[in-house]
Amino acid sequence: MNALAGFSGTLFPGRYLADALVADAERLGFTRPGDEAFAGRLASWWHRASLACGPATSTRALVDVIAMPLFAILGFRARSMTFDETGASIYLETRRATAVALLVRPWASRPSAGVRHAFNFARALGAPWCVVLAPPFLSIVSARGHATRRAVDIALPHVLSPPGRSVFLALAHSAMFDATDTRGSETPLDRLVAQAAQ
């Protein structure tokens, strides 16, 4: 059973998300932006997004109104994007130039299960992580070639208020995707996954 509303998936045990993830992230050197300022930016973003978007919203509008503003708040920048009949593929970069794959899919009633394209796109970018945004769900997926989908699924807007907001930030902020070794293969997020498995 998951102990924290708005989070599911197989990447982290629910109890770890609720009790230890934020403290472990801070021990790894993650410094949270000011909670009040961050909370205000997230609340404003979601308010605008929820008024403008829904199940009939085009992919282009989801990218413009939901994806790009959210990932800017989280500290990413977009290097390139392409659109096709299934959605958008966006090459994100952290402040330290680590690649992260982002797929934007149509509005959904549950987290996206189809991640083959996400894996392929992440591998093409040399990215160890991919994010699938199918509003109101955001999934952070390991692109390391596991036989099964290893992801944390996040339900917006449930995670935008305490206590979920701190966990959301510790999982989704660009600093958690920054490479910490010279090969670019280990990130703070990888370390959290390893810590959760102990």
N, C-alpha and C positions, 0 to 999 in steps of 0.2 A: 504494500500500500504506500502511496506517495504521501509524504508528510507536509508538502508545501503546495498550496493551490497554484495552478497555472503551469506546473512543470511535470513532465512525464518523459518516458523514453528509457533507453537501456544504457546510456553512457554513465550515469551517476545513480547510486542508490538514493531514494527519496530522503531518507534520514540524513545522509551526508549533505544533501542540498540544504536542508533545513537547519542543521546544527553546526556544520564545520566548513563548508565551502568558502564563505566570505573570509573567515579567519585564516584559512590556509592560503587563499589568494593574497591576503595582506602579508603573510609571512614570506611569500615568494617575491614581494616587492611591489605588488599592485597597490597604487595609491588612488583611492576613489576621488573623483572630482567632488566638489562641494555638493552634498546631498540636496540642499534646498534649490540651488541653481539647476542642477541636473533634473530634479523632480519637476520643476517648473517648465523646463524645456520639453521634457517628455510629455507632460500633461497637455501643453499647448499643441505639440505635434499630434498626439492622439486625438485631441478634440477636432482639429482641422481634418485629419485623415478620416475619422469616423463620420463626419458630416459630408465629406466629398466622395467617399468610396463605399462600395458594397459589392454584392455578387455580380452585378452587371458592368462593373468598371473595367475598362480596357487595360491591357498590360502596360501600355505607355503611361496611363494615368496612375496606375499602382506604383510604377517606378518613380514618377515625378512627385507624387503626393505622399507616398508611404515610404518606399525604399530609400531613396536618396536623402531625404531629410533625416530619417532615423539613423542611417549609417554615418552621416555627417556628425550627428550628435554623439555617436559612439566613437568618433575619432578616425574614421576611415575616409579615404578619398577614392573616387572611381577613376580608373585608368582608361577603361574602354567598356563598351557595351554593344551587344548585338541583340536583335529581336528576331524571333521566328514564330511559327504557328503555336508553339507550346508556351511561349513566354519570353523572358529576357535573360541573357547570360551576361553578367557584369564582373569584370576583373576589378576587385577592390585591392587596395594597398593600405597597410598600416603605416604609422608614422615612421617606422624603421624599414619601410619598403618590403615587408613580407607580403607575399601574394595570398589572397583569400578569394575563393570562388563564391559568387552569389548568383543564385537562380531565383527569379521572380516568376511565380506561377499565379494563375487566377485565384480569386477569392475561394476559400475552401470551407468545408464543414468539419474537417479533421486534418491533422498534420499530414504532409505529403509523404507517401510511402515510396514513390518512384524516385530513386536516387541514382540510377545508372548514369543519366546525363550529368548529374552533379559530380559523380566520381570521375567521369571522363574529362569534364571541363576542368576540375581541380588538378588532375594529373597533367593536362596540357599546360596549365599555368605553373606547375611545380608547387602547388599549394597543398599542404597537409590537411587543411580544413576547408569545408564548404558550408555555406549557409543557404537554406532553401526557405524563401519567404512566400508563403501562400496564405495571405491574410485571412483571418486574424492569427495565423500560426507562423512561428519562426522556428526552424529546426537547425541546430548546429550539428553537423555530421562529420565524423572522422572520415577522411578520404584515404586512409592508409591501406586499403585493400582487404578489409576484413570480410569474411564470408557472409556475415549478416550486417544489417544496418545498425550502426552504433551511433546513436544521436541523443541529444536532449531536445525535447520538443517544448516550446514555450508558447503559451496562450496569451495573446494580447487582448484586452488591456489588463487582465488579472494580475500580471506581474509588475505593473507600473506603480503600485502603491506598496507600502511596507506590509510584510517583511520581504515580499518578492522582489522589490525594486533593487535592493542591494545584491541579491543573488543574480538577478538579470544582468546588472552592470558588471559583476565579477565574471560572468560567463561571456558576455557579448561585447565588451569594450575592446577596441582594437589592440590595446596593450596586452591582452591575454593571447593574442595571435602572433605577437612579435617573436621572431626566431631568437632563441637564446644561445645558440651554438653557431659555429662558423659555417657549418653545412646547411643551416637554415631548416633543420629537420625537427628540432625540439622547441616547443613553445610553453609558456606558463600553463596553457590549457592542457597540454600533454601531462605536465607535472601534476595538475589537479586530478586528472583521470587516474594516474598511477597512485596518487595518495588515497583516492576514494576506494581503490581496489585492495588496499592493505587492511 
